[in-house]
Amino acid sequence: MESIENEIIALLSELNFKKAIINNSEVYESEGQYLKLTFLNKLKSYVIEYADSYDEAKKNLFEDGDLFSISMDEDELISKIRNEIINS
């Protein structure tokens, strides 16, 4: 699972998202959009959460994206996350 998370973080970097800390939480920012990567243990899935501004991120007003199950092939999972981020 750590390998998958590292791949997702590498993808965020490739898409020009920079790591930042807001309210003691790790988030990723690019051009005013903020993303938070969350792993949901019960669902064995990652979710990318979105905030459209620093103020929304600071107030923890993130909206959930799709769920990405770790049972999925790693390349497919990364591809689907890439598509969601690009199209959000």
A tleap script that builds the chain and sets N, CA, C and O, in Angstrom:
source leaprc.protein.ff14SB
mol = sequence {
  NMET GLU SER ILE GLU ASN GLU ILE ILE ALA
  LEU LEU SER GLU LEU ASN PHE LYS LYS ALA
  ILE ILE ASN ASN SER GLU VAL TYR GLU SER
  GLU GLY GLN TYR LEU LYS LEU THR PHE LEU
  ASN LYS LEU LYS SER TYR VAL ILE GLU TYR
  ALA ASP SER TYR ASP GLU ALA LYS LYS ASN
  LEU PHE GLU ASP GLY ASP LEU PHE SER ILE
  SER MET ASP GLU ASP GLU LEU ILE SER LYS
  ILE ARG ASN GLU ILE ILE ASN CSER
}
set mol.1.N position { 0.821 -1.192 0.000 }
set mol.1.CA position { 0.000 0.000 0.000 }
set mol.1.C position { 0.864 1.255 0.000 }
set mol.1.O position { 0.519 2.237 -0.657 }
set mol.2.N position { 1.972 1.240 0.719 }
set mol.2.CA position { 2.872 2.389 0.751 }
set mol.2.C position { 3.404 2.685 -0.640 }
set mol.2.O position { 3.587 3.845 -1.007 }
set mol.3.N position { 3.651 1.639 -1.410 }
set mol.3.CA position { 4.116 1.806 -2.783 }
set mol.3.C position { 3.081 2.555 -3.623 }
set mol.3.O position { 3.431 3.443 -4.400 }
set mol.4.N position { 1.816 2.196 -3.466 }
set mol.4.CA position { 0.745 2.860 -4.207 }
set mol.4.C position { 0.670 4.327 -3.797 }
set mol.4.O position { 0.543 5.204 -4.651 }
set mol.5.N position { 0.747 4.593 -2.511 }
set mol.5.CA position { 0.687 5.975 -2.043 }
set mol.5.C position { 1.858 6.778 -2.614 }
set mol.5.O position { 1.680 7.926 -3.021 }
set mol.6.N position { 3.038 6.190 -2.646 }
set mol.6.CA position { 4.196 6.873 -3.223 }
set mol.6.C position { 3.982 7.155 -4.707 }
set mol.6.O position { 4.394 8.204 -5.203 }
set mol.7.N position { 3.348 6.237 -5.414 }
set mol.7.CA position { 3.037 6.445 -6.837 }
set mol.7.C position { 2.043 7.590 -7.019 }
set mol.7.O position { 2.179 8.390 -7.944 }
set mol.8.N position { 1.056 7.670 -6.149 }
set mol.8.CA position { 0.072 8.752 -6.225 }
set mol.8.C position { 0.750 10.089 -5.947 }
set mol.8.O position { 0.482 11.074 -6.635 }
set mol.9.N position { 1.621 10.131 -4.950 }
set mol.9.CA position { 2.347 11.363 -4.628 }
set mol.9.C position { 3.257 11.768 -5.786 }
set mol.9.O position { 3.375 12.953 -6.096 }
set mol.10.N position { 3.898 10.791 -6.426 }
set mol.10.CA position { 4.720 11.083 -7.606 }
set mol.10.C position { 3.856 11.646 -8.730 }
set mol.10.O position { 4.279 12.563 -9.436 }
set mol.11.N position { 2.652 11.107 -8.902 }
set mol.11.CA position { 1.721 11.616 -9.912 }
set mol.11.C position { 1.362 13.069 -9.611 }
set mol.11.O position { 1.359 13.905 -10.515 }
set mol.12.N position { 1.062 13.375 -8.357 }
set mol.12.CA position { 0.720 14.746 -7.983 }
set mol.12.C position { 1.879 15.695 -8.308 }
set mol.12.O position { 1.663 16.802 -8.802 }
set mol.13.N position { 3.087 15.260 -8.030 }
set mol.13.CA position { 4.261 16.066 -8.353 }
set mol.13.C position { 4.382 16.266 -9.863 }
set mol.13.O position { 4.662 17.372 -10.325 }
set mol.14.N position { 4.172 15.207 -10.619 }
set mol.14.CA position { 4.209 15.278 -12.083 }
set mol.14.C position { 3.179 16.266 -12.621 }
set mol.14.O position { 3.412 16.921 -13.637 }
set mol.15.N position { 2.041 16.371 -11.940 }
set mol.15.CA position { 0.971 17.286 -12.345 }
set mol.15.C position { 1.141 18.677 -11.719 }
set mol.15.O position { 0.210 19.482 -11.713 }
set mol.16.N position { 2.339 18.943 -11.196 }
set mol.16.CA position { 2.732 20.252 -10.643 }
set mol.16.C position { 2.038 20.631 -9.344 }
set mol.16.O position { 1.870 21.815 -9.052 }
set mol.17.N position { 1.633 19.636 -8.560 }
set mol.17.CA position { 1.107 19.904 -7.230 }
set mol.17.C position { 2.267 19.883 -6.241 }
set mol.17.O position { 3.115 18.992 -6.277 }
set mol.18.N position { 2.289 20.868 -5.368 }
set mol.18.CA position { 3.331 20.996 -4.350 }
set mol.18.C position { 2.735 20.696 -2.985 }
set mol.18.O position { 1.608 21.086 -2.680 }
set mol.19.N position { 3.512 19.995 -2.170 }
set mol.19.CA position { 3.048 19.648 -0.825 }
set mol.19.C position { 3.013 20.893 0.058 }
set mol.19.O position { 3.912 21.732 0.009 }
set mol.20.N position { 1.961 20.998 0.862 }
set mol.20.CA position { 1.805 22.089 1.828 }
set mol.20.C position { 1.149 21.511 3.079 }
set mol.20.O position { 0.543 20.439 3.043 }
set mol.21.N position { 1.279 22.228 4.166 }
set mol.21.CA position { 0.627 21.822 5.410 }
set mol.21.C position { -0.411 22.883 5.763 }
set mol.21.O position { -0.080 24.060 5.906 }
set mol.22.N position { -1.655 22.465 5.902 }
set mol.22.CA position { -2.740 23.349 6.328 }
set mol.22.C position { -3.449 22.654 7.483 }
set mol.22.O position { -3.895 21.514 7.356 }
set mol.23.N position { -3.548 23.349 8.608 }
set mol.23.CA position { -4.189 22.784 9.806 }
set mol.23.C position { -3.586 21.433 10.186 }
set mol.23.O position { -4.307 20.501 10.540 }
set mol.24.N position { -2.279 21.338 10.111 }
set mol.24.CA position { -1.538 20.112 10.453 }
set mol.24.C position { -1.866 18.934 9.550 }
set mol.24.O position { -1.598 17.788 9.911 }
set mol.25.N position { -2.441 19.196 8.386 }
set mol.25.CA position { -2.735 18.139 7.411 }
set mol.25.C position { -1.915 18.363 6.157 }
set mol.25.O position { -1.716 19.496 5.718 }
set mol.26.N position { -1.445 17.272 5.592 }
set mol.26.CA position { -0.696 17.347 4.343 }
set mol.26.C position { -1.677 17.488 3.183 }
set mol.26.O position { -2.577 16.666 3.018 }
set mol.27.N position { -1.496 18.531 2.385 }
set mol.27.CA position { -2.317 18.771 1.206 }
set mol.27.C position { -1.376 19.052 0.038 }
set mol.27.O position { -0.170 19.213 0.224 }
set mol.28.N position { -1.932 19.107 -1.145 }
set mol.28.CA position { -1.156 19.397 -2.356 }
set mol.28.C position { -1.852 20.526 -3.087 }
set mol.28.O position { -3.070 20.510 -3.264 }
set mol.29.N position { -1.051 21.532 -3.521 }
set mol.29.CA position { -1.610 22.737 -4.132 }
set mol.29.C position { -1.032 22.960 -5.520 }
set mol.29.O position { 0.162 22.762 -5.748 }
set mol.30.N position { -1.887 23.372 -6.438 }
set mol.30.CA position { -1.464 23.798 -7.770 }
set mol.30.C position { -2.468 24.822 -8.282 }
set mol.30.O position { -3.667 24.554 -8.370 }
set mol.31.N position { -1.953 25.995 -8.616 }
set mol.31.CA position { -2.772 27.055 -9.210 }
set mol.31.C position { -4.050 27.324 -8.416 }
set mol.31.O position { -5.119 27.519 -8.996 }
set mol.32.N position { -3.934 27.335 -7.093 }
set mol.32.CA position { -5.069 27.659 -6.243 }
set mol.32.C position { -6.014 26.516 -5.942 }
set mol.32.O position { -6.971 26.690 -5.188 }
set mol.33.N position { -5.764 25.344 -6.518 }
set mol.33.CA position { -6.580 24.164 -6.202 }
set mol.33.C position { -5.826 23.330 -5.171 }
set mol.33.O position { -4.613 23.151 -5.275 }
set mol.34.N position { -6.537 22.832 -4.194 }
set mol.34.CA position { -5.945 22.041 -3.119 }
set mol.34.C position { -6.527 20.632 -3.137 }
set mol.34.O position { -7.736 20.439 -3.268 }
set mol.35.N position { -5.636 19.659 -3.001 }
set mol.35.CA position { -6.039 18.249 -2.962 }
set mol.35.C position { -5.569 17.635 -1.662 }
set mol.35.O position { -4.518 17.999 -1.134 }
set mol.36.N position { -6.348 16.708 -1.152 }
set mol.36.CA position { -5.951 15.939 0.016 }
set mol.36.C position { -6.127 14.470 -0.332 }
set mol.36.O position { -7.185 14.060 -0.808 }
set mol.37.N position { -5.100 13.688 -0.095 }
set mol.37.CA position { -5.120 12.253 -0.350 }
set mol.37.C position { -5.484 11.544 0.945 }
set mol.37.O position { -4.806 11.706 1.960 }
set mol.38.N position { -6.556 10.757 0.909 }
set mol.38.CA position { -7.026 10.065 2.106 }
set mol.38.C position { -7.204 8.587 1.792 }
set mol.38.O position { -7.740 8.221 0.746 }
set mol.39.N position { -6.742 7.735 2.721 }
set mol.39.CA position { -6.964 6.297 2.586 }
set mol.39.C position { -8.066 5.903 3.561 }
set mol.39.O position { -7.997 6.210 4.752 }
set mol.40.N position { -9.080 5.224 3.044 }
set mol.40.CA position { -10.208 4.768 3.867 }
set mol.40.C position { -10.025 3.276 4.146 }
set mol.40.O position { -10.259 2.435 3.277 }
set mol.41.N position { -9.605 2.966 5.366 }
set mol.41.CA position { -9.284 1.584 5.730 }
set mol.41.C position { -10.450 0.629 5.510 }
set mol.41.O position { -10.271 -0.450 4.945 }
set mol.42.N position { -11.636 1.015 5.951 }
set mol.42.CA position { -12.789 0.114 5.847 }
set mol.42.C position { -13.111 -0.236 4.404 }
set mol.42.O position { -13.569 -1.340 4.109 }
set mol.43.N position { -12.868 0.714 3.505 }
set mol.43.CA position { -13.173 0.491 2.089 }
set mol.43.C position { -11.951 0.070 1.282 }
set mol.43.O position { -12.064 -0.228 0.093 }
set mol.44.N position { -10.789 0.045 1.919 }
set mol.44.CA position { -9.527 -0.299 1.243 }
set mol.44.C position { -9.389 0.501 -0.054 }
set mol.44.O position { -9.083 -0.037 -1.118 }
set mol.45.N position { -9.631 1.817 0.082 }
set mol.45.CA position { -9.640 2.694 -1.082 }
set mol.45.C position { -9.029 4.052 -0.752 }
set mol.45.O position { -9.058 4.517 0.387 }
set mol.46.N position { -8.478 4.666 -1.790 }
set mol.46.CA position { -8.038 6.057 -1.692 }
set mol.46.C position { -9.137 6.943 -2.232 }
set mol.46.O position { -9.920 6.540 -3.092 }
set mol.47.N position { -9.181 8.158 -1.712 }
set mol.47.CA position { -10.064 9.190 -2.251 }
set mol.47.C position { -9.245 10.478 -2.320 }
set mol.47.O position { -8.477 10.790 -1.410 }
set mol.48.N position { -9.421 11.211 -3.403 }
set mol.48.CA position { -8.829 12.532 -3.528 }
set mol.48.C position { -9.931 13.517 -3.153 }
set mol.48.O position { -11.030 13.483 -3.708 }
set mol.49.N position { -9.619 14.392 -2.204 }
set mol.49.CA position { -10.568 15.416 -1.786 }
set mol.49.C position { -10.111 16.749 -2.366 }
set mol.49.O position { -8.912 17.017 -2.446 }
set mol.50.N position { -11.063 17.582 -2.768 }
set mol.50.CA position { -10.770 18.822 -3.490 }
set mol.50.C position { -11.277 20.048 -2.764 }
set mol.50.O position { -12.377 20.044 -2.212 }
set mol.51.N position { -10.463 21.109 -2.767 }
set mol.51.CA position { -10.893 22.433 -2.310 }
set mol.51.C position { -10.450 23.422 -3.392 }
set mol.51.O position { -9.348 23.318 -3.930 }
set mol.52.N position { -11.320 24.373 -3.695 }
set mol.52.CA position { -11.063 25.306 -4.785 }
set mol.52.C position { -10.287 26.554 -4.379 }
set mol.52.O position { -9.986 27.395 -5.226 }
set mol.53.N position { -9.959 26.687 -3.087 }
set mol.53.CA position { -9.207 27.856 -2.641 }
set mol.53.C position { -8.506 27.543 -1.321 }
set mol.53.O position { -8.809 26.555 -0.652 }
set mol.54.N position { -7.560 28.412 -0.967 }
set mol.54.CA position { -6.885 28.274 0.321 }
set mol.54.C position { -7.892 28.389 1.462 }
set mol.54.O position { -7.830 27.627 2.427 }
set mol.55.N position { -8.830 29.350 1.352 }
set mol.55.CA position { -9.833 29.531 2.408 }
set mol.55.C position { -10.664 28.267 2.616 }
set mol.55.O position { -10.909 27.867 3.755 }
set mol.56.N position { -11.098 27.635 1.523 }
set mol.56.CA position { -11.858 26.383 1.649 }
set mol.56.C position { -11.000 25.298 2.299 }
set mol.56.O position { -11.471 24.558 3.163 }
set mol.57.N position { -9.740 25.211 1.876 }
set mol.57.CA position { -8.846 24.197 2.452 }
set mol.57.C position { -8.622 24.465 3.932 }
set mol.57.O position { -8.627 23.535 4.738 }
set mol.58.N position { -8.426 25.727 4.296 }
set mol.58.CA position { -8.200 26.091 5.697 }
set mol.58.C position { -9.428 25.758 6.551 }
set mol.58.O position { -9.293 25.363 7.709 }
set mol.59.N position { -10.621 25.917 5.978 }
set mol.59.CA position { -11.869 25.600 6.695 }
set mol.59.C position { -12.233 24.121 6.564 }
set mol.59.O position { -13.286 23.695 7.037 }
set mol.60.N position { -11.364 23.339 5.923 }
set mol.60.CA position { -11.570 21.906 5.706 }
set mol.60.C position { -12.845 21.623 4.906 }
set mol.60.O position { -13.566 20.665 5.184 }
set mol.61.N position { -13.107 22.471 3.912 }
set mol.61.CA position { -14.284 22.310 3.052 }
set mol.61.C position { -13.897 21.585 1.762 }
set mol.61.O position { -14.077 22.109 0.663 }
set mol.62.N position { -13.374 20.395 1.914 }
set mol.62.CA position { -12.972 19.577 0.770 }
set mol.62.C position { -14.167 18.759 0.293 }
set mol.62.O position { -14.967 18.281 1.097 }
set mol.63.N position { -14.278 18.608 -1.006 }
set mol.63.CA position { -15.305 17.740 -1.582 }
set mol.63.C position { -14.638 16.446 -2.028 }
set mol.63.O position { -13.533 16.458 -2.570 }
set mol.64.N position { -15.324 15.330 -1.794 }
set mol.64.CA position { -14.767 14.024 -2.149 }
set mol.64.C position { -14.854 13.770 -3.641 }
set mol.64.O position { -15.836 14.110 -4.301 }
set mol.65.N position { -13.790 13.160 -4.152 }
set mol.65.CA position { -13.808 12.655 -5.515 }
set mol.65.C position { -14.243 11.196 -5.483 }
set mol.65.O position { -14.861 10.743 -4.519 }
set mol.66.N position { -13.916 10.470 -6.538 }
set mol.66.CA position { -14.258 9.047 -6.615 }
set mol.66.C position { -13.386 8.227 -5.673 }
set mol.66.O position { -12.320 8.672 -5.246 }
set mol.67.N position { -13.849 7.033 -5.360 }
set mol.67.CA position { -13.054 6.066 -4.592 }
set mol.67.C position { -12.198 5.258 -5.554 }
set mol.67.O position { -12.635 4.904 -6.649 }
set mol.68.N position { -10.966 4.971 -5.126 }
set mol.68.CA position { -10.047 4.178 -5.929 }
set mol.68.C position { -9.551 3.011 -5.081 }
set mol.68.O position { -8.685 3.177 -4.222 }
set mol.69.N position { -10.106 1.836 -5.332 }
set mol.69.CA position { -9.806 0.639 -4.542 }
set mol.69.C position { -8.380 0.152 -4.812 }
set mol.69.O position { -7.909 0.144 -5.949 }
set mol.70.N position { -7.707 -0.255 -3.726 }
set mol.70.CA position { -6.352 -0.785 -3.889 }
set mol.70.C position { -6.364 -2.205 -4.465 }
set mol.70.O position { -5.305 -2.759 -4.760 }
set mol.71.N position { -7.550 -2.794 -4.626 }
set mol.71.CA position { -7.628 -4.114 -5.263 }
set mol.71.C position { -7.448 -3.994 -6.780 }
set mol.71.O position { -7.216 -4.987 -7.469 }
set mol.72.N position { -7.557 -2.772 -7.281 }
set mol.72.CA position { -7.387 -2.489 -8.703 }
set mol.72.C position { -5.900 -2.609 -9.066 }
set mol.72.O position { -5.030 -2.377 -8.226 }
set mol.73.N position { -5.623 -2.967 -10.303 }
set mol.73.CA position { -4.251 -2.984 -10.801 }
set mol.73.C position { -3.632 -1.598 -10.583 }
set mol.73.O position { -4.281 -0.584 -10.842 }
set mol.74.N position { -2.393 -1.550 -10.113 }
set mol.74.CA position { -1.756 -0.280 -9.765 }
set mol.74.C position { -1.704 0.705 -10.938 }
set mol.74.O position { -1.964 1.895 -10.754 }
set mol.75.N position { -1.374 0.227 -12.131 }
set mol.75.CA position { -1.325 1.113 -13.304 }
set mol.75.C position { -2.707 1.679 -13.620 }
set mol.75.O position { -2.840 2.851 -13.973 }
set mol.76.N position { -3.730 0.843 -13.493 }
set mol.76.CA position { -5.098 1.292 -13.749 }
set mol.76.C position { -5.515 2.330 -12.703 }
set mol.76.O position { -6.130 3.343 -13.036 }
set mol.77.N position { -5.178 2.071 -11.444 }
set mol.77.CA position { -5.513 2.984 -10.363 }
set mol.77.C position { -4.875 4.354 -10.605 }
set mol.77.O position { -5.552 5.377 -10.494 }
set mol.78.N position { -3.594 4.384 -10.931 }
set mol.78.CA position { -2.893 5.643 -11.186 }
set mol.78.C position { -3.499 6.356 -12.389 }
set mol.78.O position { -3.666 7.575 -12.363 }
set mol.79.N position { -3.828 5.619 -13.431 }
set mol.79.CA position { -4.434 6.203 -14.630 }
set mol.79.C position { -5.786 6.837 -14.309 }
set mol.79.O position { -6.086 7.932 -14.783 }
set mol.80.N position { -6.598 6.158 -13.510 }
set mol.80.CA position { -7.916 6.683 -13.157 }
set mol.80.C position { -7.792 7.919 -12.267 }
set mol.80.O position { -8.551 8.875 -12.426 }
set mol.81.N position { -6.842 7.905 -11.335 }
set mol.81.CA position { -6.627 9.080 -10.497 }
set mol.81.C position { -6.160 10.254 -11.352 }
set mol.81.O position { -6.631 11.379 -11.180 }
set mol.82.N position { -5.232 9.993 -12.275 }
set mol.82.CA position { -4.746 11.033 -13.185 }
set mol.82.C position { -5.926 11.665 -13.933 }
set mol.82.O position { -6.050 12.888 -13.987 }
set mol.83.N position { -6.783 10.829 -14.502 }
set mol.83.CA position { -7.930 11.333 -15.267 }
set mol.83.C position { -8.859 12.173 -14.397 }
set mol.83.O position { -9.348 13.216 -14.832 }
set mol.84.N position { -9.101 11.722 -13.175 }
set mol.84.CA position { -9.987 12.489 -12.299 }
set mol.84.C position { -9.388 13.862 -11.981 }
set mol.84.O position { -10.091 14.871 -12.030 }
set mol.85.N position { -8.106 13.900 -11.659 }
set mol.85.CA position { -7.471 15.173 -11.307 }
set mol.85.C position { -7.474 16.122 -12.499 }
set mol.85.O position { -7.802 17.300 -12.358 }
set mol.86.N position { -7.114 15.620 -13.654 }
set mol.86.CA position { -7.057 16.463 -14.863 }
set mol.86.C position { -8.440 16.992 -15.218 }
set mol.86.O position { -8.565 18.129 -15.674 }
set mol.87.N position { -9.479 16.186 -15.016 }
set mol.87.CA position { -10.825 16.584 -15.405 }
set mol.87.C position { -11.629 17.248 -14.292 }
set mol.87.O position { -12.813 17.535 -14.466 }
set mol.88.N position { -10.993 17.491 -13.154 }
set mol.88.CA position { -11.747 18.110 -12.048 }
set mol.88.C position { -11.712 19.614 -12.131 }
set mol.88.O position { -12.293 20.293 -11.284 }
savepdb mol mol.pdb
quit
